[in-house]
Structures are given as structure tokens and as C-alpha cells.
Amino acid sequence: MKTISVGRLRQNPTEMIHQVRVGAEYVLTDRGVPTARIVPYVAERWVNASDARALLSVPAGSAWVDELHQSRLAQTPRDPWVQR
């Protein structure tokens, strides 16, 4: 990750902004002390409730359920508070 000082950023912000737009990340330093991260903006992706409900209501395939069940059988549960 690149670093850039406050002074250097004041002198030429355009170059740094261009670099961030194409994926670069910077640590902003103030008198040599890391102060902030400057990273490309990524918009949050939202899924509406009905789409999420439809996606989550699909049952898992039986192969996955069997694998999960076998995995649980292979593990021996123990009480973490009991010293051995």
C-alpha cells in the first residue's frame, strides 16, 4: 500500500485521486503518523427482502445435509470448562 503525506496530497491531489479510481490504496500520513486509509469507493449492494426470502427459502441439497451430519458425528463435543 502506498503512503502519501498531507503536504504532498495538498500539492497534487489529482494524481492520487486518479490512482485511487483505478484501484490504488493509500495511507495518509500527518507528520509521519498514519492517519487514514484512502481506498476506492465501493457502493453497497442491497437485496430487497422478497429476493432474500426467496433465496434463503430454498432447501439445501441432500448431499450437503449428509456431509454436515457426518462431520458432526466425527466430532466429539467436550465441555470447555472441564480441565483435562
Phi, psi and omega per residue, in radians:
M1 nan 2.357 -3.134
K2 -1.366 2.724 3.026
T3 -2.041 2.663 3.087
I4 -2.532 2.354 -3.138
S5 -1.467 2.791 3.097
V6 -1.024 -0.761 -3.136
G7 -1.071 -0.791 3.140
R8 -1.161 -0.649 3.108
L9 -1.118 -0.686 3.101
R10 -1.108 -0.645 -3.101
Q11 -1.213 -0.678 -3.073
N12 -2.598 1.304 -3.126
P13 -1.234 -0.454 -3.054
T14 -1.053 -0.763 -3.114
E15 -1.123 -0.776 3.131
M16 -1.119 -0.751 3.133
I17 -1.071 -0.732 3.094
H18 -1.059 -0.787 -3.137
Q19 -1.092 -0.682 3.124
V20 -1.169 -0.676 3.112
R21 -1.023 -0.576 -3.126
V22 -1.660 0.176 2.982
G23 2.023 -0.083 -3.128
A24 -1.237 2.657 3.049
E25 -2.150 2.496 -3.111
Y26 -2.240 2.638 2.911
V27 -1.867 2.138 3.120
L28 -1.491 2.219 3.130
T29 -1.966 2.508 3.073
D30 -2.135 1.920 -3.058
R31 0.979 0.684 3.091
G32 1.474 -0.051 -3.112
V33 -1.754 2.147 3.089
P34 -1.000 2.243 -3.040
T35 -2.091 -0.638 -3.080
A36 -2.710 2.789 2.988
R37 -1.859 2.387 3.068
I38 -2.010 1.997 -3.052
V39 -2.256 2.793 3.093
P40 -1.055 2.520 3.108
Y41 -1.328 2.320 3.057
V42 -2.182 2.068 -3.129
A43 -1.176 2.475 3.087
E44 -1.237 2.478 3.104
R45 -1.821 2.164 -3.137
W46 -1.926 2.526 3.059
V47 -2.020 2.302 -3.132
N48 -1.236 2.796 -2.998
A49 -1.058 -0.706 -3.096
S50 -1.177 -0.654 3.092
D51 -1.161 -0.728 3.123
A52 -1.130 -0.733 3.136
R53 -1.085 -0.752 3.136
A54 -1.114 -0.728 -3.138
L55 -1.153 -0.749 -3.074
L56 -1.406 -0.217 -3.126
S57 -1.509 -0.140 3.114
V58 -1.320 2.154 -3.116
P59 -1.219 2.671 3.107
A60 -1.233 2.660 3.103
G61 -1.143 2.665 -3.074
S62 -1.125 -0.556 3.125
A63 -1.085 -0.710 3.134
W64 -1.179 -0.697 3.132
V65 -1.134 -0.738 3.111
D66 -1.100 -0.741 3.126
E67 -1.084 -0.754 3.114
L68 -1.098 -0.751 3.140
H69 -1.097 -0.777 3.128
Q70 -1.105 -0.687 3.124
S71 -1.096 -0.715 3.131
R72 -1.189 -0.638 3.120
L73 -1.166 -0.543 -3.097
A74 -1.317 -0.289 -3.119
Q75 -1.680 2.435 3.086
T76 -1.786 1.941 3.136
P77 -1.196 2.543 3.097
R78 -2.447 2.717 3.116
D79 -1.386 2.065 -3.101
P80 -1.207 -0.244 -3.099
W81 -1.595 -0.185 3.127
V82 -1.586 2.158 3.127
Q83 -1.462 2.460 -3.129
R84 -2.009 nan nan
